[in-house]
Amino acid sequence: MSSLLFLKISEKLFFKFGYRRVTIKDICEGASMSKMTFYRYFKNKEEIAKIVLKNIIDESNKKFESIMESDNLFINKIKNLILLNESLIDRIGSDFLNDIISLKANIFKSLIDKQSIHQEKKIEEYFKKAQKAGELNKKTPISFFIYMLKDIEEKVRDEKLKKLYSDEKDLMKDLTDYYFFGIAPKN
């Protein structure tokens, strides 16, 4: 029960302030528990942050599957994925998102890399289905779509591009919209 409370408080604090600004002391104070109790369940802040991120990834994967398995047209599935992406970005907050991206090379790397591989396989599977159903251009290789998605991921880390935005959530939303809808306004 204490471990769940620590996770809940950690998630709340990470989403509000980001990973870097939250301390174990903050987590313990939020949970009204001692550091000794914290260390009974977790080795350090990194471990609890990875669990929080893993929980978000698992939840997001379930929602992704639900959207893609729905009977909606492919374009409506894409719109729902964009909404899912936007709500996830809003939920986790700019500071935590930025920390995940900038710390990828360090503590979150294996988790993010594993998720990227899983997601790429799933996207390829669903894009092939959509292509077969005539909902995606049949002449465009699936590898192109996936390449462009990876390009979005790289652009999120582009310091020059990030400087154009006061809020990284807006950058992520614009990149997603641009990828799926081009420069035309969304309906």
Backbone bond lengths (Angstrom), bond angles and torsions (degrees), N, CA, C in turn:
res aa  C-N    CA-C-N  psi(-1)  N-CA   C-N-CA  omega(-1)  CA-C   N-CA-C  phi
1 M - - - 1.448 - - 1.528 110.72 -
2 S 1.320 117.99 -42.32 1.468 121.65 179.14 1.522 110.70 -63.42
3 S 1.336 116.68 -39.35 1.461 119.28 -178.99 1.528 110.66 -63.37
4 L 1.322 117.56 -38.19 1.463 120.94 177.75 1.520 111.67 -65.51
5 L 1.313 116.35 -38.37 1.460 120.14 177.48 1.533 110.23 -65.26
6 F 1.321 116.95 -43.24 1.465 120.41 176.83 1.539 110.41 -59.62
7 L 1.325 116.41 -42.25 1.465 120.17 178.96 1.525 111.49 -63.87
8 K 1.316 115.72 -44.00 1.465 120.33 -179.69 1.535 110.85 -62.40
9 I 1.307 116.53 -46.14 1.471 121.41 -179.98 1.529 110.06 -66.55
10 S 1.320 117.00 -42.51 1.468 120.76 179.21 1.522 110.57 -60.14
11 E 1.314 116.14 -46.42 1.467 120.19 179.20 1.530 110.10 -57.80
12 K 1.312 115.77 -48.76 1.467 120.72 -179.55 1.537 110.95 -58.01
13 L 1.316 116.60 -46.36 1.467 120.95 -178.47 1.531 111.96 -70.26
14 F 1.336 117.89 -43.65 1.461 120.83 179.09 1.528 110.31 -61.42
15 F 1.331 117.07 -42.60 1.455 120.55 -178.42 1.523 111.52 -68.17
16 K 1.309 116.23 -30.27 1.465 119.79 -178.95 1.532 112.37 -84.16
17 F 1.337 116.91 -41.74 1.463 121.00 -172.46 1.531 114.66 -115.68
18 G 1.309 118.13 -10.52 1.459 121.25 -175.24 1.523 110.89 89.53
19 Y 1.311 115.74 168.77 1.468 121.58 -178.39 1.523 111.75 -68.96
20 R 1.308 116.93 -46.75 1.463 121.95 -172.38 1.528 113.38 -62.08
21 R 1.323 116.36 -38.41 1.471 119.59 -173.18 1.530 113.41 -83.89
22 V 1.314 117.94 -11.64 1.462 120.90 -178.63 1.525 109.39 -92.41
23 T 1.313 115.73 134.98 1.466 120.93 178.13 1.526 109.93 -110.72
24 I 1.305 115.73 164.97 1.467 120.33 174.97 1.523 109.10 -61.91
25 K 1.313 116.26 -36.25 1.465 120.13 177.24 1.532 110.55 -59.60
26 D 1.347 117.35 -43.21 1.470 121.18 177.49 1.527 111.12 -59.61
27 I 1.316 115.64 -44.45 1.470 121.09 -179.41 1.529 110.19 -63.12
28 C 1.314 116.44 -45.90 1.470 121.06 -179.19 1.531 111.25 -64.55
29 E 1.319 116.33 -41.83 1.471 119.61 178.19 1.524 110.75 -64.25
30 G 1.347 116.62 -41.56 1.465 120.76 178.27 1.514 112.93 -63.20
31 A 1.326 115.78 -32.87 1.466 121.12 179.86 1.523 111.97 -90.66
32 S 1.327 116.87 -4.87 1.477 122.64 -175.57 1.529 111.10 54.87
33 M 1.324 114.80 44.95 1.468 121.09 178.77 1.523 109.41 -135.50
34 S 1.304 114.20 163.78 1.464 119.83 -177.11 1.529 111.45 -82.82
35 K 1.337 114.77 163.05 1.461 119.89 174.53 1.528 110.58 -63.72
36 M 1.331 115.79 -34.59 1.457 119.81 179.29 1.543 109.98 -59.99
37 T 1.327 116.18 -40.91 1.463 120.25 178.21 1.528 109.70 -66.30
38 F 1.331 116.89 -41.15 1.467 121.02 177.88 1.530 110.04 -56.44
39 Y 1.342 115.92 -49.58 1.460 120.56 -176.22 1.532 113.17 -70.30
40 R 1.304 117.63 -12.93 1.457 121.54 173.11 1.537 110.18 -68.27
41 Y 1.326 115.35 -29.69 1.464 120.66 -175.51 1.525 114.18 -106.23
42 F 1.328 116.70 -29.50 1.468 121.01 -174.22 1.521 110.34 -134.91
43 K 1.357 114.79 144.47 1.461 120.09 179.03 1.525 111.44 -70.37
44 N 1.343 115.13 -39.18 1.454 119.88 -174.63 1.533 109.95 -168.24
45 K 1.301 116.17 -177.97 1.469 121.87 -179.86 1.530 110.76 -64.67
46 E 1.313 116.48 -36.61 1.457 121.36 179.78 1.526 110.94 -58.19
47 E 1.325 116.17 -44.64 1.465 119.80 -178.61 1.523 111.49 -62.40
48 I 1.314 117.82 -45.74 1.461 119.93 -178.28 1.535 110.39 -68.89
49 A 1.328 117.35 -33.83 1.471 120.60 177.65 1.526 110.62 -65.40
50 K 1.324 116.43 -40.44 1.464 120.00 177.97 1.528 110.81 -63.64
51 I 1.320 116.96 -38.57 1.469 120.50 178.35 1.523 110.09 -65.92
52 V 1.317 116.85 -43.31 1.469 121.14 178.04 1.531 109.40 -60.01
53 L 1.326 116.98 -47.22 1.459 120.96 179.98 1.527 110.95 -63.77
54 K 1.317 117.30 -42.83 1.479 121.85 178.93 1.522 110.50 -60.74
55 N 1.327 117.38 -41.01 1.470 120.82 178.32 1.528 111.02 -62.54
56 I 1.316 116.47 -41.44 1.468 121.21 178.55 1.531 109.97 -65.52
57 I 1.313 116.87 -42.66 1.465 121.20 178.61 1.524 110.18 -61.94
58 D 1.324 117.84 -46.11 1.465 121.46 179.83 1.524 111.52 -61.12
59 E 1.317 115.85 -44.49 1.467 121.10 178.69 1.537 110.14 -62.76
60 S 1.306 116.40 -43.56 1.459 121.88 179.61 1.533 110.94 -64.09
61 N 1.326 117.49 -41.06 1.465 121.24 178.26 1.523 111.65 -61.96
62 K 1.317 116.92 -40.53 1.473 120.54 178.49 1.523 110.68 -63.87
63 K 1.324 116.56 -43.11 1.464 120.54 178.89 1.525 110.71 -66.52
64 F 1.334 116.32 -39.90 1.470 121.41 176.95 1.526 110.04 -58.15
65 E 1.323 116.45 -49.67 1.469 121.35 179.79 1.524 110.96 -59.46
66 S 1.315 116.61 -43.07 1.459 121.32 -179.50 1.529 110.96 -61.45
67 I 1.311 116.54 -43.74 1.464 120.70 178.50 1.522 110.65 -64.43
68 M 1.326 116.62 -48.18 1.460 120.21 -175.48 1.529 113.23 -70.73
69 E 1.318 117.75 -24.47 1.466 121.25 178.38 1.527 112.41 -88.33
70 S 1.338 116.87 -5.01 1.465 120.25 -179.73 1.532 110.12 -68.52
71 D 1.317 116.26 167.22 1.467 121.91 -179.96 1.529 112.99 -86.51
72 N 1.318 117.81 7.08 1.463 121.71 -179.54 1.525 111.19 -66.33
73 L 1.333 115.53 158.22 1.458 120.26 171.04 1.521 108.30 -63.29
74 F 1.333 115.88 155.16 1.462 120.46 -176.96 1.523 112.06 -57.29
75 I 1.333 117.64 -42.71 1.469 120.04 -178.91 1.530 110.65 -62.16
76 N 1.330 117.10 -35.32 1.473 120.19 176.97 1.523 111.03 -70.74
77 K 1.318 116.29 -33.53 1.468 119.81 175.01 1.526 109.53 -63.67
78 I 1.330 116.08 -42.62 1.461 120.78 179.12 1.522 109.95 -62.33
79 K 1.324 116.51 -44.75 1.468 119.98 178.15 1.526 110.48 -60.15
80 N 1.324 116.90 -41.39 1.471 120.37 178.03 1.522 111.70 -66.80
81 L 1.327 117.03 -35.11 1.469 119.99 175.96 1.516 110.78 -66.18
82 I 1.323 116.56 -38.51 1.464 120.13 177.25 1.517 109.76 -63.29
83 L 1.333 116.84 -44.29 1.468 120.42 177.22 1.523 110.84 -61.14
84 L 1.343 116.53 -42.18 1.464 120.91 176.94 1.522 109.68 -60.30
85 N 1.317 116.94 -46.43 1.460 122.06 179.80 1.528 110.68 -60.14
86 E 1.330 116.34 -46.17 1.462 120.38 -179.92 1.520 111.81 -63.43
87 S 1.334 116.81 -42.16 1.468 119.12 -179.65 1.529 110.76 -68.21
88 L 1.324 116.83 -35.58 1.468 120.56 177.15 1.528 110.08 -65.48
89 I 1.323 116.65 -43.96 1.463 120.83 178.68 1.522 109.84 -62.07
90 D 1.334 116.41 -45.13 1.470 119.93 178.60 1.525 111.07 -61.68
91 R 1.303 115.65 -39.58 1.471 120.24 -177.16 1.520 112.61 -67.86
92 I 1.325 117.04 -46.38 1.464 118.14 -174.98 1.523 112.92 -81.04
93 G 1.315 117.57 -18.06 1.459 120.55 174.90 1.515 113.45 82.76
94 S 1.307 114.21 154.00 1.470 121.64 -176.64 1.524 112.79 -63.90
95 D 1.318 116.90 -41.14 1.468 119.34 -176.13 1.528 111.72 -64.93
96 F 1.330 116.76 -45.23 1.465 119.81 -180.00 1.524 109.87 -68.09
97 L 1.342 117.15 -41.85 1.460 120.77 177.89 1.526 110.22 -59.06
98 N 1.312 116.99 -46.66 1.461 121.06 179.10 1.529 111.22 -61.68
99 D 1.333 116.75 -41.45 1.467 119.82 178.55 1.524 111.35 -64.23
100 I 1.323 117.07 -39.76 1.472 120.66 178.74 1.521 109.56 -61.85
101 I 1.326 115.91 -45.52 1.464 120.89 -178.24 1.523 111.02 -67.80
102 S 1.320 117.18 -48.11 1.464 120.02 -175.29 1.524 112.49 -75.22
103 L 1.313 117.75 -26.32 1.463 120.59 179.24 1.527 112.35 -95.10
104 K 1.334 116.48 6.72 1.460 120.53 -176.93 1.528 111.66 -53.19
105 A 1.311 115.90 -40.46 1.461 119.59 -178.03 1.519 111.59 -65.58
106 N 1.310 116.84 -15.56 1.447 120.13 -176.84 1.528 111.59 -109.26
107 I 1.317 116.41 -104.28 1.457 120.88 -166.99 1.531 115.77 -73.35
108 F 1.330 117.76 -30.29 1.460 119.27 -176.39 1.528 113.14 -96.92
109 K 1.326 117.80 -2.06 1.458 122.10 -171.13 1.526 113.72 -55.00
110 S 1.304 118.63 -52.43 1.470 119.22 -175.26 1.533 111.15 -65.17
111 L 1.313 116.73 -38.00 1.462 121.03 178.68 1.534 110.96 -65.44
112 I 1.324 116.43 -45.69 1.464 121.38 -179.87 1.529 109.99 -67.40
113 D 1.322 117.85 -42.33 1.468 121.01 179.78 1.523 111.03 -62.79
114 K 1.314 116.99 -43.46 1.465 121.46 179.02 1.533 110.54 -62.42
115 Q 1.320 116.32 -42.93 1.458 121.07 178.44 1.527 110.69 -64.81
116 S 1.311 117.10 -40.05 1.466 121.00 179.98 1.521 111.46 -61.77
117 I 1.320 117.19 -42.91 1.469 121.78 178.63 1.535 110.24 -64.13
118 H 1.327 116.31 -46.45 1.464 121.31 178.62 1.526 110.70 -59.86
119 Q 1.327 115.29 -47.28 1.456 120.87 -177.08 1.531 111.00 -65.36
120 E 1.314 116.84 -40.46 1.462 120.39 179.57 1.524 111.10 -61.14
121 K 1.326 117.31 -42.12 1.469 120.87 178.49 1.523 110.97 -63.15
122 K 1.332 116.30 -43.09 1.461 121.02 -179.91 1.525 111.23 -66.19
123 I 1.315 116.18 -43.58 1.460 120.24 179.83 1.522 110.05 -62.59
124 E 1.313 116.62 -43.92 1.464 120.57 178.06 1.524 110.73 -58.43
125 E 1.321 116.39 -44.82 1.463 121.87 179.04 1.537 111.34 -59.24
126 Y 1.329 116.80 -47.94 1.460 120.46 -177.59 1.524 112.38 -73.08
127 F 1.317 117.23 -34.36 1.461 119.39 177.72 1.535 110.15 -68.24
128 K 1.315 118.06 -36.25 1.469 120.97 176.26 1.526 110.47 -63.08
129 K 1.327 116.56 -42.64 1.472 120.28 177.04 1.523 110.50 -60.41
130 A 1.322 116.33 -44.57 1.469 120.77 -179.05 1.525 110.68 -66.08
131 Q 1.308 116.61 -38.31 1.456 120.49 178.75 1.527 110.31 -65.54
132 K 1.314 115.76 -42.83 1.467 121.49 179.11 1.530 110.92 -62.69
133 A 1.340 115.72 -35.82 1.467 120.88 -179.75 1.531 111.78 -81.70
134 G 1.336 117.72 -1.59 1.451 121.46 179.29 1.521 114.04 81.37
135 E 1.330 117.07 15.71 1.462 120.59 -179.21 1.534 112.88 -93.54
136 L 1.305 116.74 -7.70 1.464 123.09 172.68 1.525 107.15 -130.55
137 N 1.309 116.03 150.61 1.452 121.04 178.99 1.526 109.73 -54.89
138 K 1.332 116.09 120.78 1.469 120.74 -176.61 1.524 112.67 -72.16
139 K 1.324 116.78 -19.75 1.459 120.23 -178.79 1.528 112.38 -83.18
140 T 1.325 116.54 -19.88 1.464 120.30 -178.12 1.528 109.25 -82.92
141 P 1.314 117.01 124.62 1.477 118.92 179.14 1.541 110.93 -64.95
142 I 1.316 115.77 140.95 1.466 121.10 177.16 1.532 109.51 -56.63
143 S 1.317 115.76 -35.58 1.471 119.72 -179.49 1.531 111.21 -59.82
144 F 1.339 117.48 -29.49 1.466 120.50 176.88 1.523 110.49 -66.41
145 F 1.334 116.92 -45.99 1.460 120.83 179.35 1.531 110.35 -59.22
146 I 1.314 115.63 -44.22 1.461 120.39 -179.26 1.532 110.57 -67.51
147 Y 1.320 116.56 -39.66 1.468 120.46 176.55 1.520 110.21 -58.63
148 M 1.310 116.91 -44.37 1.463 120.97 -179.05 1.528 111.16 -66.32
149 L 1.325 117.42 -35.89 1.470 119.85 175.66 1.527 110.51 -63.19
150 K 1.326 116.04 -41.20 1.472 119.73 177.74 1.524 110.69 -65.08
151 D 1.326 115.70 -33.59 1.456 120.44 177.67 1.535 110.26 -62.18
152 I 1.317 116.19 -37.93 1.468 120.14 176.60 1.528 109.46 -61.70
153 E 1.331 116.46 -45.07 1.468 120.32 179.36 1.526 111.06 -58.34
154 E 1.318 116.89 -41.00 1.464 120.33 179.01 1.526 111.14 -67.04
155 K 1.318 115.73 -39.56 1.465 119.72 -179.13 1.529 111.70 -66.10
156 V 1.299 117.59 -30.56 1.464 121.09 177.50 1.524 110.22 -61.71
157 R 1.333 117.29 -29.95 1.457 121.80 -179.55 1.528 113.43 -92.86
158 D 1.329 116.84 -3.66 1.461 121.94 -177.96 1.532 110.03 -70.98
159 E 1.329 116.40 112.32 1.472 121.57 -175.94 1.524 112.25 -61.29
160 K 1.309 116.95 -39.23 1.460 120.80 -179.77 1.535 110.33 -63.68
161 L 1.316 116.67 -44.05 1.462 121.32 179.02 1.530 110.89 -68.26
162 K 1.318 116.69 -39.81 1.474 120.66 179.80 1.523 111.65 -60.28
163 K 1.326 116.35 -31.65 1.465 120.38 -179.32 1.530 112.39 -68.23
164 L 1.320 117.32 -18.24 1.463 120.90 178.70 1.529 112.15 -75.28
165 Y 1.327 116.30 -12.56 1.464 121.63 -175.47 1.522 110.74 -120.43
166 S 1.313 115.34 139.98 1.463 118.96 174.87 1.521 110.37 -83.35
167 D 1.328 116.36 -19.92 1.461 121.34 -178.38 1.528 108.79 -133.54
168 E 1.328 116.82 121.60 1.466 120.66 -178.42 1.517 113.01 -62.29
169 K 1.323 117.16 -25.90 1.464 119.50 177.24 1.528 109.96 -60.56
170 D 1.325 116.91 -39.78 1.465 120.80 179.64 1.523 111.10 -66.04
171 L 1.321 117.22 -39.17 1.457 121.45 176.30 1.525 110.01 -60.08
172 M 1.321 117.23 -48.65 1.459 121.67 -178.50 1.533 110.57 -61.18
173 K 1.313 116.77 -43.10 1.467 120.64 179.22 1.526 110.64 -63.76
174 D 1.331 117.29 -44.32 1.461 120.49 -179.62 1.526 111.83 -65.26
175 L 1.309 117.96 -40.31 1.462 120.77 177.85 1.525 111.24 -62.97
176 T 1.312 116.17 -42.92 1.463 120.53 179.44 1.525 110.53 -64.11
177 D 1.323 116.13 -47.17 1.464 120.31 178.75 1.529 110.87 -61.06
178 Y 1.319 116.62 -43.27 1.462 120.92 -178.88 1.532 110.62 -62.00
179 Y 1.308 116.28 -42.32 1.463 120.22 -179.33 1.527 111.30 -61.50
180 F 1.320 116.67 -46.62 1.458 119.69 -173.88 1.528 114.01 -87.56
181 F 1.322 117.78 -26.58 1.461 119.51 -173.60 1.526 113.87 -121.82
182 G 1.316 118.84 -5.27 1.456 121.12 -178.11 1.527 110.16 71.21
183 I 1.313 116.00 -148.84 1.461 119.32 -177.66 1.521 112.80 -94.14
184 A 1.327 117.25 -4.14 1.463 120.47 178.45 1.528 109.26 -71.20
185 P 1.326 117.70 146.50 1.473 119.32 178.00 1.519 110.76 -65.96
186 K 1.341 115.65 146.95 1.468 120.54 177.18 1.515 109.21 -70.86
187 N 1.313 115.82 147.78 1.484 120.05 176.12 1.498 110.16 -84.14
